[in-house]
Amino acid sequence: MVKELMRNQNDLPNYEVKLLPKFDLSKEDREFIDGKIKEACEQYNMYLHKDGVTYSKVPPYGVLSDLGAGVKFYFKLKKFEKKYFTLFEYYSYAEGDINGRLIGRPTSPRL
C-alpha cells in the first residue's frame, strides 16, 4: 500500500499553470496566443491536461523537478495576460501558494 501511494505521488505535479484564452478574441489573436502557448510548451516540456485549462511539466516528477519549468512557462506568457487571457494563474503546491495567495503549509506529498 505504501509503495502504491508513493508511486501515485510521483505522478502529481508540484506546479501547474491554469490558462484560459478570452472567448472574444479575433481569429488572428487566437492563432497568435495559441502559437505562443505551444512555443512555451515545447520550450519548457509542458503539456495540456484533459481539462483544457491546466498545464504542467511532462511527468515523471521528482522532488521539485518541475518547479523551474513551470515558473519559466508562467512568466514567458505573463506579458500576454491582460490582452489574451480570462484565466491566468499558477498553483505551486510545493510552496503552498496559489497565484500569490498563501494557502498554508506546503501541500506537496514529497516534502
Summary of the structure (lengths in Angstrom):
residues: 111
radius of gyration: 14.9
end to end distance: 19.3
largest distance: 51.2
contacts: 294
relative contact order: 0.24
helix: 38%
strand: 23%
